[in-house]
Amino acid sequence: MPRHPQHELDLQLCFPLYAASRALTRAYGPLLAEAGLTYPQYLTMLALWSSDAPPTVGQLGAKLRLDSGTLTPLLKRLEAMGLLTRLRDATDERRVVVTLTEAGDALQDDLADVPAGVVELLGVDLAQAQALRGLLDDIIEHLDANA
């Protein structure tokens, strides 16, 4: 069977993105261990810390690009850890609002050094990390527009 050079794994853009994503996720482990958070839990907390007002589960899912089947167990675990509460919206009971507890808000200070630690682990300077972030944002936007 003839080999197609365009199908070589080493030539694919998707593979280094996939491998880098997995390696980066693993790199967060030790940085989050003391706080007892997993990487997806940390991303959820970041989304909550950056919200101007307590979001609904739907808004949080959209921000994190997670469906409710994935997000709900994450939120339940964070709630069991005492970091957030989930309450039905008084004006629309179909909506559930997610609010940080004092412990959840305080955790932000405990994890303030994580972003800098990740940039250091990447082996790039801050400008390179920001440029990579911008490129990835552009790629995501383009893929979403063409989905």
For each residue, the residues with C-beta under 8 A, 3 or more apart:
1:
2:
3: 7
4: 7
5: 8 11
6: 11
7: 3 4 11
8: 5 11 12
9: 12 15
10: 15
11: 5 6 7 8
12: 8 9 15 16
13: 16 17
14: 17 18
15: 9 10 12 18 19
16: 12 13 19 20
17: 13 14 20 21
18: 14 15 21 22
19: 15 16 22 23
20: 16 17 23 24
21: 17 18 24 25
22: 18 19 25 26
23: 19 20 26 27
24: 20 21 27 28 118 122
25: 21 22 28 29 39
26: 22 23 29
27: 23 24 30 31 118 121
28: 24 25 31 32 39 42 114 118
29: 25 26 32 33 39
30: 27 33
31: 27 28 111 114 117 118
32: 28 29 35 36 37 38 39 41 42 111 114
33: 29 30 36
34: 110
35: 32 42 107 110 111
36: 32 33 81
37: 32 41 42 45 111
38: 32 41 42
39: 25 28 29 32 42 43
40: 43 44 74
41: 32 37 38 44 45 74 77 78
42: 28 32 35 37 38 39 45 46 111 114
43: 39 40 46 47 64
44: 40 41 47 48 60 64 71 74 75 78
45: 37 41 42 48 49 78 83 104 107 108 111
46: 42 43 49 50
47: 43 44 50 51 55 60 63 64
48: 44 45 51 55 60 84 98 100 104
49: 45 46 100 105 108
50: 46 47
51: 47 48 54 55 59 60 63
52:
53:
54: 51 97 98 99 100
55: 47 48 51 59 60 63 97 98
56: 59 60 89 95 96 97 98
57: 60 61 68 71 72 75 86 95 96 97 98
58: 61 62 68 95
59: 51 55 56 62 63
60: 44 47 48 51 55 56 57 63 64 71 75 98
61: 57 58 64 65 66 67 68 71
62: 58 59 65
63: 47 51 55 59 60
64: 43 44 47 60 61 71
65: 61 62
66: 61 70 71 74
67: 61 70 71
68: 57 58 61 71 72
69: 72
70: 66 67 73 74
71: 44 57 60 61 64 66 67 68 74 75
72: 57 68 69 75 76
73: 70 76 77
74: 40 41 44 66 70 71 77 78
75: 44 57 60 71 72 78 79 84 86 98
76: 72 73 79 80
77: 41 73 74 80 81
78: 41 44 45 74 75 81 83 84 104
79: 75 76 82 83 84 85 86
80: 76 77
81: 36 77 78
82: 79 101 103 104
83: 45 78 79 100 101 103 104 107
84: 48 75 78 79 98 99 100 101 104
85: 79 98 99 101
86: 57 75 79 96 97 98 99
87: 96 97 99
88: 93 95 96 97
89: 56 92 93 94 95 96 97
90: 93
91:
92: 89 95
93: 88 89 90
94: 89
95: 56 57 58 88 89 92
96: 56 57 86 87 88 89
97: 54 55 56 57 86 87 88 89
98: 48 54 55 56 57 60 75 84 85 86
99: 54 84 85 86 87
100: 48 49 54 83 84 104 105
101: 82 83 84 85 104 105
102: 105 106
103: 82 83 106 107
104: 45 48 78 82 83 84 100 101 107
105: 49 100 101 102 108
106: 102 103 109 110
107: 35 45 83 103 104 110 111
108: 45 49 105 111 112
109: 106 112
110: 34 35 106 107
111: 31 32 35 37 42 45 107 108 114
112: 108 109
113: 116 117
114: 28 31 32 42 111 117 118
115: 118 119
116: 113 119 120
117: 31 113 114 120 121
118: 24 27 28 31 114 115 121 122
119: 115 116 122 124 125 126 129
120: 116 117 123
121: 27 117 118
122: 24 118 119 129
123: 120
124: 119 128 129 132
125: 119 128 129
126: 119 129 130
127: 130 131
128: 124 125 131 132
129: 119 122 124 125 126 132 133
130: 126 127 133 134
131: 127 128 134 135
132: 124 128 129 135 136
133: 129 130 136 137
134: 130 131 137 138
135: 131 132 138 139
136: 132 133 139 140
137: 133 134 140 141
138: 134 135 141 142
139: 135 136 142 143
140: 136 137 143 144
141: 137 138 144 145
142: 138 139 145 146
143: 139 140 146 147
144: 140 141 147
145: 141 142
146: 142 143
147: 143 144
